[in-house]
Structures are given as C-alpha cells and as structure tokens.
Amino acid sequence: MKPDFTIDADSLPALAAFVRVARHGSFTAAAAALAVSPSAVSQTIRQLEARLGVRLLQRTTRSVGLTEAGAALLARIEPALQEIGAATDDIRQQRDNPVGTLRLTTPNTAGAIVLRPLLAAFVSAYPGICVDVVTDDRFADLVAEGFDAGLRLGEALQRDMVAIPVTGPLRMVVAAAPAYLAQFGTPQTPSDLHAHACLQYRFGPHGSVYRWEFVEDGRTFTVDTHAALIANDKTLLHQAALDGVGLIYEFPHHIQAALDDGRLVTVLDRWLAPFDGFYLYYPGRALMPPKLRAFVDFLKAHAPVSAGTASR
C-alpha cells in the first residue's frame, strides 16, 4: 500500500523545524533559531505529525524528546537536509566566486577589437570560469544555441535583448597597396569601383558576400563592385591587398599596422561615415547567472567605451 504522504518542497520547512526541535530539545530554542514564535513551531510540528499519522515528539512541561518514529525519521532526513544546505551554500558562493562555462558568440572583428585585449585579464580575475568563445559571422540564436551572451553590431541586434555598447561608433575604410593604385589609378567616387578589382568577404562558407556601404548627404547606399577575389578568410584577403591584387573594404583595426607603415593607404574616406558599433547582448533575466554578471561588470569597467545598459 502506498503512503498517503509524500515529501515535497512544501514539506521542507516543517521537516527543518522538526530537526531543530529534536536537536535543541526545546520548542522555544528552535523558535529562536528559526526567528518565529514557539507557538508557530508547535503548530508546524502538529501539522507534520497529522500528515504522517504518527507522533514524532514526546512533550512534557519540562522537556521534549523523540519518539521511536521520530528518531527514525531524524536519522533519515537530517543528512538529506544537511546536503540541501551544503548545495545552497555552494550556490551562494558562486555569487561571490562565479564558476562554470561562459559561452559567447562573436564575429571575427568584435572578437579582435573587444575580446582579445580583455580575455587574459578576465580569466586571471575569475579562474573558476571557463570562457568558451565561438567566432562566427552568422547571426546566432543565443537561447536556442545555448549561448550566455554575444557581440554584434547595434544595427543587427534583436529587439528583446539587453544591450551594452562596448566600442562606440566605428568606421570602415577602403584601402589598397600603393603599387595597385599606381598601376590602376585611385578611385575618386564609389561608382569608380566598377572599374577596379575588389576583394570581397563572404560570411561563412555558404553565406552572403558583404556589401560595400557608403554615405552621401546622409543617405546610405551600396555599390556592386567587381570582385577579383571572394573569401571567408580575412587573413587571405588582407594578404591579397598587401600583394596589390585589389581594394579591400575593412575595419581599420584589422589592417592598422599596414596603414601605419604605408603598406596600405585609404581611399574614398569622405564617403565612409561612422556607424553604430559593437554591443554585448544577452536575454533579459530577473536573476542573471553569476558568471555572466561577472563578465558584464568586467566589460563595463574595461571596454573601450563607458558602457551603459539598455533594452533593445
């Protein structure tokens, strides 16, 4: 015959009160430990006994003792309650010492600009966190793919995400090797690119080719360029530009060394305006996981811009 009483989450306070009374041998002392009145403890125990259908405590005017059934119950549940207490203590410690795997998705550029300069310091500050970074220029679904957070351009963020700016406005450049410009001439307007060899970036192995955007009189427009080379490997495109194969459309961060020493020079600068930069984004939650809270706070303190938080 199955018992008509099962232990569930609602029973735990009564069992915890029973253990307190049994260990203190007093309703008054147990009540003080639980920060409730003795009558409340007494009523809780009576209700527990009624549900179990057995007396657990022998009560006299002088003392409180265990019945045989009460002693048997105490021996079984006290270790379990101690294990529950240890588990909750571990969770509280995670709040102060975050642990676990932090999964991040980022495009190549955001990884280079935002994560690469900060990761060593973050991992050193939080040795209990393993940072799992997936570099991918496609748009990942954070929830469906199990990511804690991601980095994306502001224009590409979903509206239901919490977003933190981490770079401020950014700007693209069109650049080429001086030898290429000497041989084929320097484009004066974006429409001149039709007559030039262009090095195009593809998003992933099967993704779309990145469109070159320009601005004139506040209006953004794209140009269909003549592609001499299309690749989803930026390193290959950078080398092709250095080798004089054609013009490249790129974040200056990736080619800054070549721009600084003159191996590449920029063109069409007046048609390239600043745009909204990269954001850290994550789903809005009432209780943020400690590992993510640690990363968000660290990023706010160390990101290139003063990061404020907003819902998008």
C-alpha positions in Angstrom: 0.0 0.0 0.0 1.4 3.4 -1.0 1.7 6.0 1.7 -0.7 8.9 1.5 2.1 11.4 2.4 4.9 12.4 0.2 7.7 14.8 0.9 7.7 17.7 -1.5 9.1 21.3 -1.5 6.2 22.4 0.7 7.2 19.9 3.4 10.8 21.0 3.8 10.1 23.9 6.2 8.2 21.5 8.5 10.9 18.9 8.4 13.6 21.6 9.1 11.6 22.8 12.1 11.3 19.2 13.3 15.1 18.7 13.1 15.6 22.0 15.0 13.3 21.0 17.8 14.8 17.5 18.0 18.4 18.9 18.2 17.6 21.7 20.7 15.2 19.6 22.7 13.0 22.7 23.0 10.3 24.5 21.1 11.5 27.8 22.4 15.1 27.3 21.4 14.1 26.0 18.0 11.8 29.0 17.5 14.6 31.4 18.4 16.9 29.7 15.8 14.1 29.9 13.2 13.1 33.5 14.1 9.5 32.6 14.6 7.3 32.2 17.7 7.2 28.9 19.8 3.5 28.5 19.0 4.2 28.7 15.3 6.8 25.9 15.6 4.4 23.8 17.8 1.7 24.2 15.2 4.0 23.3 12.3 5.1 20.1 14.1 1.5 19.1 14.9 0.6 19.5 11.2 3.5 17.4 10.2 2.5 14.7 12.7 -1.0 14.8 11.4 0.1 14.4 7.8 2.4 11.5 8.7 -0.2 9.9 11.0 2.3 9.3 13.7 3.7 11.1 16.8 7.3 12.3 16.4 7.9 14.1 19.7 7.1 13.4 23.3 6.1 16.6 25.0 6.1 17.3 28.8 6.1 20.5 30.7 9.8 20.1 31.2 11.2 18.6 28.1 10.7 17.5 24.5 12.0 14.1 23.4 11.9 11.9 20.3 9.5 9.0 19.9 10.8 5.9 18.2 9.3 7.0 15.0 10.7 10.5 15.4 14.2 9.1 16.0 13.9 7.0 12.8 12.7 10.0 10.8 15.5 12.2 12.2 18.2 9.7 11.2 16.9 9.6 7.7 16.2 13.2 6.9 18.9 15.1 8.8 21.7 14.1 6.4 19.5 15.0 3.4 18.7 18.4 4.9 22.4 19.0 5.5 23.2 18.1 1.9 20.5 20.6 0.7 22.1 23.2 3.0 25.5 22.5 1.5 24.1 22.8 -2.0 22.6 26.1 -1.4 25.7 27.4 0.3 27.7 26.3 -2.8 25.3 28.4 -5.0 25.7 31.4 -2.7 29.5 31.1 -3.0 29.2 31.1 -6.8 27.6 34.5 -6.5 30.8 35.8 -4.9 33.2 33.4 -6.7 31.5 32.8 -10.1 32.2 29.4 -11.7 31.1 27.4 -14.8 31.4 27.8 -18.6 30.6 31.1 -20.1 29.6 30.6 -23.8 30.0 33.6 -26.1 29.3 34.1 -29.8 31.2 36.8 -31.6 32.0 37.9 -35.2 35.7 37.9 -36.1 36.0 41.7 -35.8 34.3 42.0 -32.4 36.5 39.2 -31.1 39.6 41.1 -32.2 38.5 44.5 -31.0 36.7 43.7 -27.8 37.6 40.2 -26.5 41.2 39.7 -27.4 42.5 42.6 -25.3 40.4 41.6 -22.3 40.3 37.8 -22.1 43.6 37.2 -20.3 42.7 39.7 -17.6 39.2 38.3 -17.2 40.4 34.6 -17.0 43.0 35.6 -14.4 40.4 37.5 -12.3 37.9 34.6 -12.5 39.8 31.3 -12.6 36.6 29.4 -11.9 35.1 30.5 -15.2 35.9 28.7 -18.5 35.3 31.1 -21.4 34.0 29.2 -24.5 34.2 31.6 -27.5 32.6 30.7 -30.8 33.8 33.0 -33.6 31.2 33.1 -36.3 30.0 35.9 -38.5 26.5 34.4 -38.9 23.7 35.5 -36.6 23.4 33.0 -33.7 20.2 32.5 -31.7 21.5 32.8 -28.1 18.8 30.9 -26.4 18.4 28.1 -29.0 22.1 27.5 -29.2 22.9 27.7 -25.6 25.0 30.9 -25.5 25.1 33.2 -22.4 25.8 36.3 -24.4 27.1 37.6 -27.8 28.7 40.5 -29.5 27.1 42.1 -32.5 26.8 45.5 -34.3 24.0 47.6 -32.9 22.1 47.5 -36.2 21.9 43.7 -36.1 20.6 43.2 -32.5 17.2 41.6 -31.7 14.8 44.0 -30.0 14.2 41.7 -27.0 17.8 41.7 -25.9 19.6 43.7 -23.2 22.5 45.5 -24.9 25.7 47.2 -23.7 27.8 49.3 -26.0 31.4 48.2 -25.9 33.2 50.1 -28.8 31.4 53.3 -29.5 30.9 54.3 -33.2 33.1 52.5 -35.8 34.1 53.3 -39.4 35.1 51.2 -42.4 37.9 52.0 -44.8 38.6 51.2 -48.4 42.3 50.5 -48.8 44.8 49.3 -51.3 48.6 48.9 -51.8 50.3 51.9 -53.3 51.6 49.7 -56.1 48.0 48.8 -57.1 46.9 52.5 -57.1 50.0 53.5 -59.1 49.1 50.9 -61.8 45.3 51.2 -61.9 44.6 54.6 -60.5 42.8 55.9 -57.4 39.0 55.8 -57.3 37.5 59.2 -56.7 33.9 58.2 -56.1 32.3 54.9 -55.1 30.9 54.4 -58.6 34.6 54.2 -59.8 34.9 50.9 -58.1 33.1 49.2 -61.0 36.4 49.6 -62.9 38.6 48.2 -60.1 39.5 44.8 -58.7 37.8 44.4 -55.3 38.5 41.9 -52.5 35.2 40.6 -51.1 34.4 39.0 -47.8 31.8 36.2 -47.6 30.0 35.4 -44.3 30.9 31.8 -43.6 31.3 29.0 -46.3 27.8 29.5 -47.7 26.9 33.0 -46.6 26.3 36.1 -48.5 29.0 38.5 -49.7 29.5 41.6 -47.7 28.1 44.7 -49.4 30.2 47.8 -49.5 28.2 50.7 -48.0 28.9 54.4 -48.5 27.2 57.6 -47.3 26.4 60.7 -49.3 24.3 63.6 -47.9 23.2 61.4 -45.0 21.9 58.7 -47.4 23.4 55.2 -47.2 23.9 53.2 -50.4 25.7 50.1 -51.5 27.9 49.6 -54.6 28.0 46.4 -56.7 31.8 46.0 -57.0 33.8 43.9 -59.5 35.1 41.0 -57.4 38.6 39.9 -58.1 38.6 37.6 -55.1 35.9 36.4 -52.7 36.9 34.6 -49.5 35.6 33.9 -46.0 39.1 34.1 -44.6 40.1 37.7 -43.8 43.8 36.8 -43.5 43.8 35.7 -47.1 42.0 38.9 -48.2 44.4 41.1 -46.2 47.4 39.4 -47.8 45.9 39.9 -51.3 45.5 43.6 -50.6 49.1 43.8 -49.5 50.2 42.0 -52.6 48.4 44.6 -54.8 45.6 42.3 -56.0 42.9 44.9 -55.4 41.0 47.1 -53.0 39.7 45.9 -49.6 36.7 47.1 -47.6 37.6 46.5 -43.9 37.5 47.6 -40.3 40.8 49.6 -39.8 41.6 47.6 -36.7 42.4 44.5 -38.8 44.9 46.3 -41.1 46.1 49.1 -38.8 49.7 48.1 -38.9 49.8 48.1 -42.7 48.0 51.5 -42.7 50.5 52.9 -40.2 53.6 51.9 -42.1 52.2 52.8 -45.6 51.9 49.3 -47.0 48.2 50.1 -47.5 46.6 53.5 -48.0 42.9 54.5 -47.8 40.7 56.0 -50.5 37.1 57.3 -50.6 37.3 58.4 -47.0 34.7 61.2 -47.4 32.1 58.6 -48.4 32.6 56.5 -45.2 30.8 57.8 -42.2 30.8 56.4 -38.6 28.1 53.9 -37.7 26.8 52.2 -34.5 29.5 50.0 -33.1 29.5 46.6 -31.3 27.4 45.7 -28.3 27.4 42.9 -25.8 23.9 41.5 -25.8 22.1 38.9 -23.7 18.5 37.9 -22.9 16.8 39.9 -20.1 16.6 37.8 -16.9 15.3 38.5 -13.5 18.4 36.7 -12.0 21.5 36.9 -14.1 23.8 33.9 -13.8 26.8 34.9 -11.6 29.3 34.0 -14.4 27.5 36.4 -16.8 27.2 39.1 -14.2 31.0 38.9 -13.6 31.7 39.2 -17.3 29.2 42.1 -17.8 30.7 44.0 -14.9 34.2 43.4 -16.1 33.4 44.5 -19.6 31.7 47.7 -18.3 34.9 48.5 -16.4 37.3 47.7 -19.2 35.6 48.2 -22.5 36.9 50.9 -24.8 33.7 53.0 -24.1 31.8 53.7 -20.9 29.2 51.0 -21.3 25.7 51.8 -20.3 22.9 49.2 -20.4 19.7 49.4 -22.4 17.0 47.1 -23.6 16.5 46.9 -27.3 
